[in-house]
Structures are given as C-alpha cells and as structure tokens.
Amino acid sequence: MQWKNESEVSANDLVAAAILAPSSHNTQPWIFRVTPEGLELIADRTRALPVNDPDDRELVISCGAALFNLRVAAAERGLRAHVATLPDGDKPDLLATVHLEPHGDAASSLSGLAQAIPERRTYRKKFEERGVGEGQIHALQDAAEEEGCFFLHVIDRGLRARIAQLVSEGDSIQWSRRSWRRELAAWMHPRRKGDGLAVPVLAAPFARTAIRTFDMGGGNAAKDQELAEESPLLVVLGTGSDRETDWVAAGQALERVLLTATSRGLQASYLNQPVQVPALRSELADETSLRFPQVVLRLGYPEAKLEAAPRRSVEEVLERPDDGLDRPQS
C-alpha cells in the first residue's frame, strides 16, 4: 500500500480518529493538511484560549494528543508514521509532519490501542471506590515514558492533600477573573455546533449568562478538591523542559496514557488548575520535584458510560492542496 496512491481515503480515516482526542474546553484547535508523503498537523490558533492558556501550551498539548491518535490509526491500517516535530522554524503553526509508509508488525503496540480511541471519555463524575492495581499503574507509567514524559503516581497522602489544595486555589483564582469566566462562557455551545462544552439548546443562553456574571469559585473549589482527594489514582505528567516540542510530546504521552487506561477499563479527567495558574505551577513543581508539570489527571473505574463529546466533521479540519479553503497560514 502506498500512501500517495490512496491518500483521499486514508486521510479521512486517519483524521477521523485524530479528532477524537481531548482538548481544552473542547476547542479542537487543529488542522490537518494532506501532503504527497502523508499529513501535516497545524495549530489553529483562531481557537486559542488567551485567558486560560495565554502561551498556547495546552493548545499544543491538545494537538499532540490528536497526533498520537493519528499514529495509532495509521498503525492499525498498516502504515508506519515518521513524525518530525516543529520541522520548520519559519512556520510556527506547523507542529508536525507525518510521513507514512507501509510497515510489517513494527507498530503493533500502537495498533492495539485503536479500539480505545472512540471509547475514551473525560469522566468528571466520581469513580467507583475500588482501587487501581499495580499492574494497571505500571502500564500507564510505561505509556507515558514511552513518549518521553515523566509519570508521577501520587501515593503520599500529604502530597495528595497538597495537590488537592492547589486545585482548589486554582479554581478560586480562575473563577474570580471576569475575563476567564467570559472565555469559558463563550465555549458553552449546544451539542449540534460540534465543539465546546455541550449544554442543552434552551439552557445555553442562561448558562452563559450565569457563568459570566457569578463567581462560582467557592463551590467548584470544594468539589474539585474532594475529587482530587478521593480519586483512586492521581497522576502528574511532566517534562524536563518547557518548549513547544515538549508540549507536543506531553500531548502524545497524555493520549497514550488515556488510551492505555481506556483499554483497561479506566477513564480519566483533568485537574489542571495548578498548571494553568503560573504561581501554582511553580508550587506544584516544587511539591512534586517535576521540573515542568504539564497535566494533572485523576483516573479510576467509571460508574456509568458517558456520551461522547461533540466533534466537528473531518471536512472542517482536513485541508487538501486543491480545496481552496481559507485556512490560517503556517
């Protein structure tokens, strides 16, 4: 199978899997462009969150997660993906080029994760009370380290309590900022829109108004602190430096951990407040001895199956050289 001979079908299939990756506020900040050798991954900074994510760190992490899904989908279809991260300094939005070629069984460990892609959810509810076994934890750690990231399983009760406190402080700081609440409200959409934080059509205007108007930090801080303290598994992913290449790597490590977890019956959600507030991120680094914490995860066994978050169509994010679409320049 040669990519250039079947790019139309394969591009649709690969991108359909890639766009099921998680992203901050479900912004889906990615564009994929077909090339003769494979695909390019481009950051769509028109979908950035300048208040929540002023440096586009989480935007790039989200794109990294989509890149990992693409690699998995390629492996499932008998293709090896050769990835070059930030290959052109003159094109800062071009996060990666993916050259595709046939392979044998070299990527079988990736293809085994393909079935988990549509089953992964962001599970914000309480988990079942049962713990996560050591075998499961080692598999998640191996997944993160395979993508070049540090994996800290928070065992110490004192450290867990301290991280939970930082989560609570982050909630209070973020919710106290009107600009942050306005940005959050702007991404609360009816499900039919295909992105953002889905809310019922009739409730959407009232929900947005309430979020913009009221500081709900106290209630959210208490709830999220409890979730952090009671989660069966609390994990921090980190990197040795804090460049865009590290953020892409963190996104790939995150998605490999999430898909590995999903394939083993686990689900996850995020407690990223301590890495979104700069002062708290420094404190988290000191507490965990991770130089640059990137993601805080809670994992466990879900009590219910959730509906998938809405997604834009492949056609909205896939660019072909001759489609004439007006896309952000890279």
BELNORLIN-V636482 format. One record per backbone hydrogen bond with DSSP energy under -0.5 kcal/mol. CO is the residue of the C=O (numbers start at 1). NH is the residue of the N-H. E is the energy in kcal/mol with one decimal. If there is no record, write none. Layout:
co-><CO & CO>
nh-><NH & NH>
e-><E & E>
This chain:
co-><2 & 2 & 3 & 6 & 7 & 8 & 9 & 10 & 11 & 12 & 13 & 14 & 15 & 17 & 18 & 23 & 24 & 26 & 28 & 29 & 31 & 32 & 33 & 37 & 38 & 39 & 40 & 40 & 41 & 41 & 42 & 43 & 44 & 45 & 49 & 51 & 53 & 56 & 57 & 58 & 59 & 60 & 61 & 62 & 63 & 64 & 65 & 66 & 67 & 68 & 69 & 70 & 71 & 72 & 73 & 74 & 75 & 78 & 80 & 80 & 81 & 82 & 84 & 88 & 91 & 93 & 93 & 95 & 96 & 97 & 97 & 98 & 99 & 101 & 105 & 107 & 107 & 108 & 110 & 111 & 113 & 113 & 114 & 114 & 116 & 116 & 117 & 121 & 121 & 122 & 126 & 131 & 133 & 134 & 135 & 136 & 137 & 138 & 139 & 140 & 141 & 142 & 143 & 144 & 144 & 145 & 150 & 151 & 152 & 152 & 153 & 156 & 157 & 158 & 159 & 160 & 161 & 162 & 163 & 164 & 165 & 166 & 167 & 168 & 169 & 170 & 171 & 172 & 174 & 176 & 177 & 178 & 179 & 180 & 181 & 182 & 183 & 184 & 185 & 187 & 187 & 189 & 190 & 191 & 196 & 197 & 199 & 200 & 201 & 203 & 204 & 205 & 206 & 207 & 208 & 209 & 210 & 214 & 216 & 217 & 218 & 219 & 220 & 221 & 222 & 223 & 224 & 225 & 226 & 227 & 233 & 234 & 235 & 236 & 237 & 237 & 238 & 239 & 243 & 244 & 245 & 246 & 247 & 248 & 249 & 250 & 251 & 252 & 253 & 254 & 255 & 256 & 257 & 258 & 259 & 260 & 261 & 261 & 262 & 265 & 267 & 268 & 269 & 271 & 272 & 272 & 273 & 273 & 276 & 277 & 277 & 278 & 279 & 280 & 281 & 282 & 283 & 284 & 285 & 285 & 289 & 292 & 295 & 296 & 297 & 298 & 299 & 300 & 300 & 301 & 304 & 313 & 313 & 314 & 314 & 317 & 317 & 319 & 320 & 325 & 330>
nh-><5 & 6 & 6 & 10 & 11 & 12 & 13 & 14 & 15 & 16 & 17 & 18 & 19 & 20 & 21 & 26 & 27 & 196 & 30 & 44 & 42 & 319 & 40 & 100 & 35 & 98 & 33 & 42 & 95 & 96 & 31 & 45 & 47 & 48 & 53 & 54 & 56 & 60 & 61 & 62 & 63 & 64 & 65 & 66 & 67 & 68 & 69 & 70 & 71 & 72 & 73 & 74 & 75 & 76 & 77 & 79 & 78 & 103 & 82 & 101 & 83 & 99 & 97 & 91 & 94 & 43 & 95 & 86 & 41 & 84 & 99 & 39 & 82 & 80 & 108 & 110 & 111 & 112 & 113 & 114 & 116 & 117 & 117 & 118 & 119 & 120 & 120 & 123 & 268 & 124 & 303 & 133 & 137 & 138 & 139 & 140 & 141 & 142 & 143 & 144 & 145 & 146 & 147 & 147 & 149 & 148 & 238 & 153 & 154 & 236 & 155 & 160 & 161 & 162 & 163 & 164 & 165 & 166 & 167 & 168 & 169 & 170 & 171 & 172 & 173 & 174 & 175 & 176 & 177 & 178 & 181 & 182 & 183 & 184 & 185 & 186 & 187 & 187 & 188 & 189 & 197 & 199 & 193 & 194 & 198 & 189 & 191 & 204 & 205 & 207 & 208 & 209 & 210 & 211 & 212 & 213 & 214 & 216 & 220 & 221 & 222 & 223 & 224 & 225 & 226 & 227 & 228 & 229 & 230 & 231 & 299 & 154 & 297 & 152 & 294 & 295 & 150 & 292 & 247 & 248 & 249 & 250 & 251 & 252 & 253 & 254 & 255 & 256 & 257 & 258 & 259 & 260 & 261 & 262 & 263 & 264 & 264 & 266 & 265 & 302 & 300 & 123 & 298 & 274 & 275 & 276 & 276 & 277 & 278 & 280 & 281 & 282 & 283 & 284 & 285 & 286 & 287 & 288 & 289 & 290 & 291 & 239 & 237 & 271 & 235 & 269 & 233 & 267 & 302 & 128 & 306 & 316 & 317 & 317 & 318 & 32 & 319 & 34 & 323 & 327 & 94>
e-><-1.0 & -0.8 & -1.5 & -2.2 & -2.9 & -1.4 & -2.1 & -2.9 & -2.6 & -2.2 & -1.2 & -2.4 & -2.4 & -1.4 & -1.6 & -2.4 & -1.9 & -2.6 & -1.6 & -1.9 & -3.2 & -3.6 & -2.3 & -2.8 & -2.3 & -3.2 & -2.1 & -0.6 & -1.7 & -1.5 & -2.1 & -1.2 & -1.7 & -1.2 & -3.2 & -0.5 & -1.9 & -2.1 & -2.2 & -2.6 & -2.0 & -2.3 & -2.0 & -1.9 & -2.3 & -2.0 & -1.9 & -2.1 & -2.0 & -2.3 & -2.7 & -2.4 & -2.4 & -2.3 & -1.2 & -2.8 & -1.6 & -1.3 & -0.6 & -1.8 & -0.7 & -2.8 & -2.1 & -2.0 & -1.6 & -2.9 & -1.3 & -3.2 & -2.9 & -2.4 & -0.5 & -2.1 & -3.2 & -4.0 & -1.7 & -1.1 & -2.0 & -1.6 & -2.2 & -1.5 & -1.3 & -0.7 & -1.2 & -0.5 & -0.6 & -1.3 & -0.7 & -0.9 & -1.0 & -0.9 & -0.5 & -0.5 & -2.1 & -2.7 & -1.7 & -1.9 & -2.5 & -2.6 & -1.8 & -2.1 & -2.5 & -2.1 & -0.8 & -0.9 & -2.0 & -1.6 & -1.7 & -0.7 & -0.7 & -2.0 & -1.0 & -2.4 & -2.5 & -2.0 & -2.6 & -2.5 & -1.9 & -2.0 & -2.3 & -2.1 & -2.7 & -2.5 & -2.2 & -2.1 & -2.3 & -2.8 & -2.7 & -1.2 & -1.5 & -0.6 & -2.1 & -2.7 & -1.9 & -2.4 & -2.7 & -2.0 & -0.7 & -1.2 & -1.8 & -0.9 & -3.5 & -2.1 & -2.0 & -1.7 & -0.8 & -0.9 & -0.5 & -1.6 & -0.5 & -2.7 & -2.6 & -2.0 & -2.5 & -2.4 & -2.4 & -1.9 & -2.6 & -1.0 & -2.0 & -2.7 & -2.0 & -2.1 & -2.8 & -2.2 & -1.9 & -2.1 & -2.3 & -2.2 & -2.2 & -1.2 & -2.7 & -2.6 & -3.0 & -2.6 & -3.4 & -1.6 & -2.8 & -1.2 & -1.8 & -2.4 & -2.0 & -2.7 & -2.2 & -2.0 & -2.8 & -2.8 & -2.3 & -2.2 & -2.5 & -2.7 & -2.8 & -2.1 & -2.6 & -2.7 & -2.4 & -0.6 & -1.2 & -2.7 & -1.8 & -0.5 & -1.9 & -2.4 & -2.4 & -0.6 & -1.4 & -1.2 & -0.8 & -1.3 & -0.6 & -0.6 & -2.3 & -1.9 & -1.5 & -2.8 & -2.4 & -2.0 & -2.6 & -2.3 & -1.8 & -0.5 & -0.5 & -1.9 & -2.6 & -2.5 & -2.7 & -1.9 & -1.4 & -2.5 & -0.6 & -3.1 & -0.5 & -0.8 & -0.6 & -1.4 & -1.5 & -3.3 & -0.6 & -2.7 & -2.1 & -1.1 & -0.5>
